[in-house]
Amino acid sequence: MTREEAITIIKTIVYMACEEDDFPEGADEAIDMAIEALKADTVEVVRCKDCKHKYVSGNGTTQYYVCDFMDAQFEDEGYCHHGERSEE
């Protein structure tokens, strides 16, 4: 889910829960605070299995991921700060 999708969901939930005439005082401010929290300086986690720096190595029965960037072996769900999503 993207931040924009999360923001839309938050706004929809709040507005659906309230009638226009009984919208709680401070609700707009709370929504804005939640949106700002979602806009925090975050980085997408790219799992090794989805990273452009990985390649599969091993023989026919035993295969594993190797990070071309770090020259190390990783699990499918592993990740690091060098991860970049593959275009594949």
Secondary structure, 3 states (H helix, E strand, C coil): CCHHHHHHHHHHHHHHHCCHHHCCCCHHHHHHHHHHHHCCCCCCCCEHHHECCEEEEECCCCEEEEECCCCEEECCCCECCCCCECCC
